[in-house]
């Protein structure tokens, strides 16, 4: 049986059998499919997995299944409902070039703008990673190492080689990657509140929107906090997530009684209106710093992302 390589969107309309190679093992099947089925909406990929249309060694596979060398994947015919990001011109994503803080042959560190999703899907034709692939058309491999919420800005790490991705994912699993966030929150954060430990449970609404709440049935979660600046009606805080749950910092701040400014999911409408009157209408959460071991040199490196104009302006005001 011919084990093909998925190459272009033209391949998606027929059944394919793909054999996993040595440098592809260890990754989750959902992440693998998102990478190789470029232009296919993420929601469709999860749908065909859920329905059992994707088979691994002739058996159904859950999204979290870890691929092994020589696994045989059967991909069903996939009908694309809309053109993929290949139709987006380079001019529309050139702003990402200015956001790149560091780049070499292994990684890209980018200061992700607020308001852009890290990848396409859920009604979005393309996101940051698709934009980078348009800017770096000659790069054979570009993958997200981790994610940031759409409205969160700051440090985002991209791998340019599969070996680098594996190395960085191992660091994430071993808690060797430090991520530091800054957030503008409602009220006075207590001087002695250094951490929030509260289990988080994720729900997906019928609309596909993800909502997270503190619930004993959820996964253990911890965030460490430090006050950076106190205002009369707000606090600028530093947040360091010890675990990496969806919306963790946002929900932990809400749980502590200090929701983040302009958070359309977990915010306080009165406080948000006050902040918007001051000229800032974006989520006031920023991935300010990231530290990790460089996959090539073995040395620890650190990068800091400056605030954008709106966030820089609001934290200088007398709130």
C-alpha positions, 0 to 999 in steps of 0.5 A, spaced: 500 500 500 502 506 498 504 511 504 503 518 501 505 524 504 500 530 504 502 536 500 497 540 498 490 542 499 488 538 492 490 532 496 485 532 501 479 530 496 481 523 496 483 517 501 490 517 503 494 513 507 500 516 511 506 512 515 509 516 521 517 517 520 522 517 526 522 525 526 514 525 527 513 520 533 511 523 539 507 528 537 499 528 538 495 526 532 491 532 533 497 537 532 500 533 527 493 533 523 493 541 524 500 541 521 499 537 515 492 539 513 494 546 512 487 550 510 483 545 513 479 548 519 481 546 526 474 544 528 473 540 522 479 536 524 477 535 531 470 533 528 473 527 523 477 525 529 471 524 534 467 521 528 472 516 527 474 517 520 481 518 522 484 511 523 491 509 526 493 502 524 486 501 522 483 503 529 480 509 532 484 514 535 483 520 540 486 527 539 491 526 545 494 519 542 501 520 541 504 517 534 509 512 534 514 511 528 511 506 523 504 508 525 499 508 519 494 513 518 488 513 514 485 520 512 478 520 509 476 525 503 476 532 506 472 537 502 474 544 503 469 549 504 473 556 503 480 557 500 485 557 505 490 562 507 495 561 501 490 566 498 492 572 503 497 576 500 504 578 504 502 585 505 497 583 509 501 580 514 508 584 514 506 587 520 508 581 523 515 582 521 516 588 526 513 584 531 519 578 531 524 580 537 529 574 535 530 569 530 535 564 528 535 557 525 531 554 530 526 558 533 522 565 532 520 569 538 515 574 537 511 579 541 504 577 539 499 583 538 493 583 541 487 581 537 490 576 533 489 568 534 495 564 534 492 560 528 486 559 524 480 556 525 473 557 529 471 562 523 478 565 522 481 564 515 488 565 518 492 566 524 499 568 526 502 562 525 499 562 518 501 569 517 508 567 519 508 561 514 506 566 508 512 571 511 517 565 511 515 561 505 521 558 504 521 555 511 520 547 511 517 547 518 514 553 522 510 550 528 507 553 535 511 551 541 505 554 546 499 558 545 496 565 547 489 567 548 487 571 542 486 578 546 493 576 550 499 580 547 506 578 548 512 573 548 510 567 543 515 562 541 515 558 534 519 552 532 523 552 526 525 545 526 521 539 529 527 537 533 527 544 536 519 543 537 520 536 541 526 539 545 522 545 547 515 541 549 520 537 553 522 543 557 514 545 558 513 538 560 518 538 565 517 546 568 523 548 565 520 554 561 518 560 565 513 565 563 511 571 566 505 575 565 503 582 567 495 584 568 491 590 570 486 588 575 480 591 578 481 593 585 487 593 590 491 586 590 492 584 597 499 585 599 500 578 602 496 574 596 502 571 593 498 565 589 492 562 587 491 555 587 484 553 585 482 547 580 480 549 573 474 546 569 473 547 562 467 547 558 465 548 551 458 551 549 454 550 543 457 555 540 464 552 540 466 558 545 470 555 551 469 557 558 473 556 564 471 556 572 473 554 578 470 547 580 473 541 584 472 537 578 477 541 574 484 540 574 489 542 579 492 549 577 496 554 581 498 561 579 503 566 583 502 573 583 506 579 585 504 587 585 508 591 580 504 598 581 498 600 586 493 605 583 486 608 587 482 603 583 486 598 580 493 594 581 498 592 576 500 585 577 505 580 575 503 573 574 507 566 573 503 560 572 505 554 575 501 550 571 498 551 564 491 551 564 486 554 559 484 561 561 488 560 567 490 567 569 484 570 567 480 565 571 484 565 577 484 573 577 477 573 577 477 567 583 481 572 587 476 578 586 480 582 581 478 581 574 483 583 569 481 589 565 477 589 559 476 581 559 470 580 555 469 573 558 471 574 565 471 581 566 467 586 571 463 591 566 463 597 570 471 597 571 471 595 564 467 601 562 472 605 566 478 603 563 475 604 556 474 611 558 481 612 559 483 610 552 484 602 553 479 597 550 484 591 549 484 585 554 490 588 559 494 581 559 501 581 556 506 575 556 512 580 558 517 575 559 519 568 557 525 564 559 527 557 556 533 553 554 535 554 547 535 547 543 541 548 540 546 552 545 543 549 551 544 555 554 538 559 558 535 565 554 530 570 556 526 575 552 522 581 554 516 583 550 514 591 550 507 593 551 503 596 545 501 603 545 494 602 548 497 598 554 503 602 555 499 608 556 494 605 560 499 603 566 502 610 566 495 613 567 492 615 574 487 610 575 
